[in-house]
Amino acid sequence: MEDCGICKSSDKVKIALYSTHNFEEPCISGTKGSGTVFFSNCTMKCIFCQNYEISQQGKGKEISIEELANIFIKQQEKGVENINLVTPTSYVVQIIEAIKIAKSKGLTIPIVYNTNGYESIETLKMLEGYVDIYLPDLKYFYDELGQEYSKVKEYFEITTKAIKEMYRQVGSPKLDENGIMKKGLMIRHLVLPNEIENSKKVLKWIKENIDENVFVSIMAQYFPTYLAKNVDKLNRKLTKEEYEDIENYVYELDLKNGYMQDLGDHEEEYVPKWEY
């Protein structure tokens, strides 16, 4: 077994759940759901991670590359819209091999690479031709927030370079006649309490640096969990005023495409129940 790095992953694939997920953006889940595979471990250490049991504590089960390929086929047989690889960065080499095997067995639906965005260009170039849809986060404009909340350095520079490479590979979203994305880039941003200026800077960068046809998904689902419960700036949900401030800014920027999640009351209910 290889030595584990910061993400705590080894040469074995480790997953916590595979399921049909109906709560992604409408163009990803559609009516049939997205065929998610949740991978254990992560390259970031977000203190507010809603999936901390698998991302930070490593909950999950080790499987072989062949087993992963068979999971992709099982998902397709259930009629899902796509294969949605959630936090896959630690296992890119194994995932590519699993995709090759699954395609030899008849896998045809799109592959979604659902990532925190903190990716190397070298890793992304390995994925070219295997990934149809990139679904990265762009969490922080201010690097000090990346350091404080996720224990990473140079988050903005690394992630924006990665997003540009993703866009080079797959371009703007291409939807079928039912509004389901088959290829392209959609950038997610989670709005954090007390960090509204960070969100505005992120959205402004997207508007000024990426094709206006790219989808932007603005998420208001934040709730205090994991270590964030003990951090004064993060130990509450968004206020209505914060939400409306971002909503108004989105209209001011005239972002063309995407989604803005409603401010809800029961975000905790959407955290999956891990199988392993």
C-alpha beads as a LAMMPS data file, in Angstrom:
LAMMPS data file: protein, C-alpha beads

276 atoms
275 bonds

1 atom types
1 bond types

-500.0 500.0 xlo xhi
-500.0 500.0 ylo yhi
-500.0 500.0 zlo zhi

Masses

1 110.0

Atoms # bond

1 1 1 0.000 0.000 0.000
2 1 1 1.265 3.471 -0.893
3 1 1 1.883 6.113 1.750
4 1 1 -1.089 8.350 2.436
5 1 1 -0.817 12.076 1.783
6 1 1 -2.788 14.979 3.177
7 1 1 -6.027 13.513 1.816
8 1 1 -5.322 10.264 3.739
9 1 1 -6.043 8.159 0.650
10 1 1 -3.975 5.168 -0.401
11 1 1 -3.765 3.256 -3.692
12 1 1 -7.100 1.605 -2.859
13 1 1 -10.371 3.240 -3.891
14 1 1 -12.561 4.017 -0.888
15 1 1 -16.231 4.915 -1.197
16 1 1 -18.923 5.718 1.356
17 1 1 -22.057 5.450 -0.775
18 1 1 -23.391 5.031 -4.268
19 1 1 -26.975 6.044 -4.853
20 1 1 -29.531 7.804 -7.014
21 1 1 -29.438 11.448 -5.982
22 1 1 -32.356 13.756 -6.771
23 1 1 -31.132 16.962 -5.125
24 1 1 -28.466 18.168 -7.528
25 1 1 -29.180 21.046 -9.908
26 1 1 -32.168 20.294 -12.205
27 1 1 -29.981 19.885 -15.288
28 1 1 -27.889 17.265 -13.431
29 1 1 -30.551 15.270 -11.543
30 1 1 -33.417 15.710 -13.987
31 1 1 -36.373 13.451 -13.201
32 1 1 -34.354 10.212 -13.133
33 1 1 -31.714 11.312 -10.635
34 1 1 -27.932 11.482 -10.758
35 1 1 -25.918 8.306 -10.212
36 1 1 -23.677 9.500 -7.408
37 1 1 -20.591 7.765 -6.083
38 1 1 -19.324 9.415 -2.883
39 1 1 -15.587 8.903 -2.402
40 1 1 -13.970 8.959 1.037
41 1 1 -11.262 11.485 2.004
42 1 1 -10.561 14.903 0.539
43 1 1 -7.722 17.230 -0.479
44 1 1 -9.205 20.028 1.655
45 1 1 -9.971 20.257 5.370
46 1 1 -13.113 22.396 5.408
47 1 1 -14.219 22.977 8.972
48 1 1 -17.843 23.357 7.833
49 1 1 -17.987 20.265 5.588
50 1 1 -21.471 18.750 5.582
51 1 1 -19.989 15.384 4.585
52 1 1 -17.222 15.487 7.205
53 1 1 -17.761 11.872 8.257
54 1 1 -16.418 10.711 4.905
55 1 1 -14.273 13.666 3.817
56 1 1 -12.448 14.279 7.109
57 1 1 -12.978 11.144 9.183
58 1 1 -12.508 8.719 6.296
59 1 1 -15.658 6.655 6.738
60 1 1 -16.059 4.230 3.852
61 1 1 -15.189 0.883 2.302
62 1 1 -12.243 -0.057 0.106
63 1 1 -13.149 -1.549 -3.273
64 1 1 -11.268 -2.661 -6.363
65 1 1 -11.164 -0.821 -9.685
66 1 1 -13.245 -3.619 -11.210
67 1 1 -15.872 -3.191 -8.486
68 1 1 -15.964 0.557 -9.156
69 1 1 -16.508 -0.098 -12.871
70 1 1 -19.366 -2.453 -12.016
71 1 1 -20.938 0.246 -9.813
72 1 1 -20.923 2.597 -12.821
73 1 1 -22.747 -0.056 -14.863
74 1 1 -25.258 -0.719 -12.054
75 1 1 -26.009 2.996 -11.865
76 1 1 -26.617 3.172 -15.607
77 1 1 -28.921 0.146 -15.405
78 1 1 -31.044 2.054 -12.860
79 1 1 -31.701 4.662 -15.555
80 1 1 -29.883 7.616 -13.977
81 1 1 -28.905 10.677 -16.024
82 1 1 -25.147 10.434 -15.379
83 1 1 -22.352 9.023 -13.232
84 1 1 -21.618 11.693 -10.603
85 1 1 -18.165 11.330 -9.020
86 1 1 -18.288 13.238 -5.716
87 1 1 -14.917 14.355 -4.274
88 1 1 -12.971 12.083 -6.647
89 1 1 -9.591 13.851 -6.728
90 1 1 -7.723 11.344 -4.540
91 1 1 -8.523 8.476 -6.905
92 1 1 -8.151 9.904 -10.410
93 1 1 -5.821 7.181 -11.719
94 1 1 -8.117 4.404 -10.497
95 1 1 -11.253 6.197 -11.720
96 1 1 -9.849 6.523 -15.248
97 1 1 -9.177 2.793 -15.323
98 1 1 -12.681 2.070 -14.006
99 1 1 -14.220 4.291 -16.701
100 1 1 -12.277 2.402 -19.388
101 1 1 -13.533 -0.929 -18.054
102 1 1 -17.116 0.325 -17.706
103 1 1 -17.131 1.729 -21.251
104 1 1 -15.957 -1.623 -22.563
105 1 1 -19.034 -3.081 -20.825
106 1 1 -21.436 -0.568 -22.362
107 1 1 -21.286 2.593 -20.219
108 1 1 -22.593 5.501 -22.309
109 1 1 -24.043 8.096 -19.930
110 1 1 -22.072 11.292 -19.086
111 1 1 -19.389 11.368 -16.396
112 1 1 -19.671 14.252 -13.905
113 1 1 -16.533 15.313 -12.008
114 1 1 -17.922 16.890 -8.827
115 1 1 -14.958 18.565 -7.122
116 1 1 -13.924 21.152 -4.537
117 1 1 -12.028 22.863 -7.369
118 1 1 -8.609 22.676 -5.697
119 1 1 -7.099 20.673 -8.545
120 1 1 -3.764 20.527 -10.323
121 1 1 -3.620 21.146 -14.068
122 1 1 -1.681 17.882 -14.456
123 1 1 -4.523 15.908 -12.858
124 1 1 -7.148 17.593 -15.026
125 1 1 -5.185 16.904 -18.215
126 1 1 -5.201 13.209 -17.302
127 1 1 -9.011 13.396 -17.195
128 1 1 -9.437 15.004 -20.612
129 1 1 -11.715 12.861 -22.749
130 1 1 -13.020 10.889 -19.760
131 1 1 -15.060 13.650 -18.081
132 1 1 -18.101 15.168 -19.805
133 1 1 -19.270 17.586 -17.115
134 1 1 -17.107 19.472 -14.644
135 1 1 -18.895 20.605 -11.483
136 1 1 -16.280 22.490 -9.421
137 1 1 -16.685 24.662 -6.343
138 1 1 -15.212 28.126 -6.260
139 1 1 -15.330 28.734 -2.519
140 1 1 -13.008 31.630 -1.784
141 1 1 -11.729 34.803 -3.393
142 1 1 -9.686 35.658 -0.308
143 1 1 -6.850 33.194 0.277
144 1 1 -6.887 33.859 4.004
145 1 1 -10.357 32.291 4.125
146 1 1 -9.036 29.227 2.320
147 1 1 -6.278 28.949 4.897
148 1 1 -8.552 29.569 7.887
149 1 1 -11.568 27.506 6.878
150 1 1 -10.076 24.778 4.645
151 1 1 -6.363 24.601 5.564
152 1 1 -5.187 25.184 1.975
153 1 1 -2.822 27.722 0.450
154 1 1 -3.328 29.841 -2.681
155 1 1 -6.857 28.528 -3.102
156 1 1 -8.058 31.239 -5.468
157 1 1 -5.123 31.080 -7.864
158 1 1 -5.038 27.275 -8.000
159 1 1 -8.791 26.869 -8.353
160 1 1 -9.338 29.573 -10.964
161 1 1 -6.541 28.091 -13.102
162 1 1 -8.187 24.690 -12.708
163 1 1 -11.594 26.056 -13.709
164 1 1 -10.116 27.612 -16.845
165 1 1 -8.619 24.229 -17.759
166 1 1 -11.984 22.528 -17.160
167 1 1 -13.625 25.088 -19.427
168 1 1 -10.989 24.493 -22.099
169 1 1 -11.848 20.799 -22.063
170 1 1 -15.660 20.841 -22.031
171 1 1 -16.789 24.410 -22.770
172 1 1 -20.229 25.860 -22.051
173 1 1 -23.113 23.573 -21.039
174 1 1 -24.801 21.550 -23.741
175 1 1 -28.310 20.404 -22.843
176 1 1 -30.553 17.840 -24.506
177 1 1 -34.206 18.398 -25.456
178 1 1 -35.240 17.651 -21.849
179 1 1 -32.895 20.233 -20.335
180 1 1 -30.369 17.667 -19.078
181 1 1 -26.707 18.628 -19.283
182 1 1 -24.660 16.298 -21.446
183 1 1 -21.414 18.232 -21.484
184 1 1 -19.945 21.444 -20.102
185 1 1 -18.933 23.420 -17.028
186 1 1 -21.082 24.512 -14.084
187 1 1 -19.427 26.388 -11.206
188 1 1 -20.827 26.099 -7.692
189 1 1 -20.437 28.632 -4.909
190 1 1 -21.591 28.146 -1.311
191 1 1 -22.467 31.443 0.389
192 1 1 -21.049 31.572 3.926
193 1 1 -22.446 33.697 6.773
194 1 1 -20.484 36.901 7.405
195 1 1 -18.582 36.436 4.131
196 1 1 -20.845 38.189 1.628
197 1 1 -18.025 40.249 0.120
198 1 1 -16.156 37.025 -0.583
199 1 1 -19.175 35.731 -2.499
200 1 1 -19.497 38.937 -4.505
201 1 1 -15.829 38.804 -5.499
202 1 1 -16.174 35.169 -6.580
203 1 1 -19.250 35.874 -8.696
204 1 1 -17.641 38.949 -10.240
205 1 1 -14.593 36.893 -11.229
206 1 1 -16.810 34.298 -12.924
207 1 1 -18.676 36.997 -14.815
208 1 1 -15.468 38.666 -16.011
209 1 1 -13.330 35.609 -16.764
210 1 1 -15.553 32.761 -17.980
211 1 1 -17.963 32.564 -20.907
212 1 1 -21.318 34.030 -19.822
213 1 1 -23.076 30.865 -21.024
214 1 1 -21.406 28.797 -18.291
215 1 1 -23.837 27.861 -15.532
216 1 1 -23.350 29.229 -12.012
217 1 1 -25.004 27.483 -9.068
218 1 1 -25.266 29.695 -5.984
219 1 1 -25.978 27.621 -2.896
220 1 1 -27.666 28.965 0.232
221 1 1 -27.775 25.630 2.062
222 1 1 -25.022 26.378 4.588
223 1 1 -25.657 25.236 8.141
224 1 1 -23.142 25.019 11.005
225 1 1 -21.756 21.522 11.374
226 1 1 -18.516 19.749 12.251
227 1 1 -15.902 22.203 13.633
228 1 1 -17.770 25.296 12.395
229 1 1 -20.200 24.998 15.291
230 1 1 -17.432 26.424 17.488
231 1 1 -16.441 29.292 15.168
232 1 1 -18.234 32.555 15.914
233 1 1 -18.411 33.715 12.286
234 1 1 -19.748 30.369 11.057
235 1 1 -22.022 29.109 13.824
236 1 1 -25.301 30.193 12.194
237 1 1 -27.150 29.920 8.888
238 1 1 -27.460 32.766 6.406
239 1 1 -29.793 35.579 7.322
240 1 1 -32.546 36.731 4.992
241 1 1 -30.655 40.018 4.573
242 1 1 -27.464 38.238 3.491
243 1 1 -29.387 36.109 1.036
244 1 1 -31.166 39.095 -0.470
245 1 1 -27.871 40.988 -0.741
246 1 1 -26.408 38.181 -2.872
247 1 1 -29.627 37.825 -4.853
248 1 1 -29.585 41.519 -5.728
249 1 1 -25.921 41.332 -6.685
250 1 1 -26.585 38.432 -9.054
251 1 1 -29.134 40.575 -10.891
252 1 1 -26.747 43.519 -10.858
253 1 1 -24.004 41.392 -12.436
254 1 1 -26.486 40.040 -14.972
255 1 1 -25.272 36.467 -14.698
256 1 1 -27.045 34.749 -17.572
257 1 1 -27.384 31.087 -16.659
258 1 1 -27.627 28.892 -13.611
259 1 1 -29.427 28.536 -10.328
260 1 1 -29.832 30.298 -7.021
261 1 1 -30.896 27.994 -4.241
262 1 1 -33.774 29.134 -2.039
263 1 1 -33.044 29.912 1.582
264 1 1 -34.389 26.896 3.464
265 1 1 -35.065 25.666 6.989
266 1 1 -34.075 22.002 6.964
267 1 1 -30.777 21.761 5.070
268 1 1 -29.518 19.077 7.464
269 1 1 -32.014 16.608 5.989
270 1 1 -30.181 16.560 2.648
271 1 1 -26.959 15.098 4.041
272 1 1 -26.809 11.481 2.833
273 1 1 -26.828 8.496 5.173
274 1 1 -23.536 6.730 4.523
275 1 1 -23.706 3.024 3.716
276 1 1 -20.219 2.035 4.799

Bonds

1 1 1 2
2 1 2 3
3 1 3 4
4 1 4 5
5 1 5 6
6 1 6 7
7 1 7 8
8 1 8 9
9 1 9 10
10 1 10 11
11 1 11 12
12 1 12 13
13 1 13 14
14 1 14 15
15 1 15 16
16 1 16 17
17 1 17 18
18 1 18 19
19 1 19 20
20 1 20 21
21 1 21 22
22 1 22 23
23 1 23 24
24 1 24 25
25 1 25 26
26 1 26 27
27 1 27 28
28 1 28 29
29 1 29 30
30 1 30 31
31 1 31 32
32 1 32 33
33 1 33 34
34 1 34 35
35 1 35 36
36 1 36 37
37 1 37 38
38 1 38 39
39 1 39 40
40 1 40 41
41 1 41 42
42 1 42 43
43 1 43 44
44 1 44 45
45 1 45 46
46 1 46 47
47 1 47 48
48 1 48 49
49 1 49 50
50 1 50 51
51 1 51 52
52 1 52 53
53 1 53 54
54 1 54 55
55 1 55 56
56 1 56 57
57 1 57 58
58 1 58 59
59 1 59 60
60 1 60 61
61 1 61 62
62 1 62 63
63 1 63 64
64 1 64 65
65 1 65 66
66 1 66 67
67 1 67 68
68 1 68 69
69 1 69 70
70 1 70 71
71 1 71 72
72 1 72 73
73 1 73 74
74 1 74 75
75 1 75 76
76 1 76 77
77 1 77 78
78 1 78 79
79 1 79 80
80 1 80 81
81 1 81 82
82 1 82 83
83 1 83 84
84 1 84 85
85 1 85 86
86 1 86 87
87 1 87 88
88 1 88 89
89 1 89 90
90 1 90 91
91 1 91 92
92 1 92 93
93 1 93 94
94 1 94 95
95 1 95 96
96 1 96 97
97 1 97 98
98 1 98 99
99 1 99 100
100 1 100 101
101 1 101 102
102 1 102 103
103 1 103 104
104 1 104 105
105 1 105 106
106 1 106 107
107 1 107 108
108 1 108 109
109 1 109 110
110 1 110 111
111 1 111 112
112 1 112 113
113 1 113 114
114 1 114 115
115 1 115 116
116 1 116 117
117 1 117 118
118 1 118 119
119 1 119 120
120 1 120 121
121 1 121 122
122 1 122 123
123 1 123 124
124 1 124 125
125 1 125 126
126 1 126 127
127 1 127 128
128 1 128 129
129 1 129 130
130 1 130 131
131 1 131 132
132 1 132 133
133 1 133 134
134 1 134 135
135 1 135 136
136 1 136 137
137 1 137 138
138 1 138 139
139 1 139 140
140 1 140 141
141 1 141 142
142 1 142 143
143 1 143 144
144 1 144 145
145 1 145 146
146 1 146 147
147 1 147 148
148 1 148 149
149 1 149 150
150 1 150 151
151 1 151 152
152 1 152 153
153 1 153 154
154 1 154 155
155 1 155 156
156 1 156 157
157 1 157 158
158 1 158 159
159 1 159 160
160 1 160 161
161 1 161 162
162 1 162 163
163 1 163 164
164 1 164 165
165 1 165 166
166 1 166 167
167 1 167 168
168 1 168 169
169 1 169 170
170 1 170 171
171 1 171 172
172 1 172 173
173 1 173 174
174 1 174 175
175 1 175 176
176 1 176 177
177 1 177 178
178 1 178 179
179 1 179 180
180 1 180 181
181 1 181 182
182 1 182 183
183 1 183 184
184 1 184 185
185 1 185 186
186 1 186 187
187 1 187 188
188 1 188 189
189 1 189 190
190 1 190 191
191 1 191 192
192 1 192 193
193 1 193 194
194 1 194 195
195 1 195 196
196 1 196 197
197 1 197 198
198 1 198 199
199 1 199 200
200 1 200 201
201 1 201 202
202 1 202 203
203 1 203 204
204 1 204 205
205 1 205 206
206 1 206 207
207 1 207 208
208 1 208 209
209 1 209 210
210 1 210 211
211 1 211 212
212 1 212 213
213 1 213 214
214 1 214 215
215 1 215 216
216 1 216 217
217 1 217 218
218 1 218 219
219 1 219 220
220 1 220 221
221 1 221 222
222 1 222 223
223 1 223 224
224 1 224 225
225 1 225 226
226 1 226 227
227 1 227 228
228 1 228 229
229 1 229 230
230 1 230 231
231 1 231 232
232 1 232 233
233 1 233 234
234 1 234 235
235 1 235 236
236 1 236 237
237 1 237 238
238 1 238 239
239 1 239 240
240 1 240 241
241 1 241 242
242 1 242 243
243 1 243 244
244 1 244 245
245 1 245 246
246 1 246 247
247 1 247 248
248 1 248 249
249 1 249 250
250 1 250 251
251 1 251 252
252 1 252 253
253 1 253 254
254 1 254 255
255 1 255 256
256 1 256 257
257 1 257 258
258 1 258 259
259 1 259 260
260 1 260 261
261 1 261 262
262 1 262 263
263 1 263 264
264 1 264 265
265 1 265 266
266 1 266 267
267 1 267 268
268 1 268 269
269 1 269 270
270 1 270 271
271 1 271 272
272 1 272 273
273 1 273 274
274 1 274 275
275 1 275 276
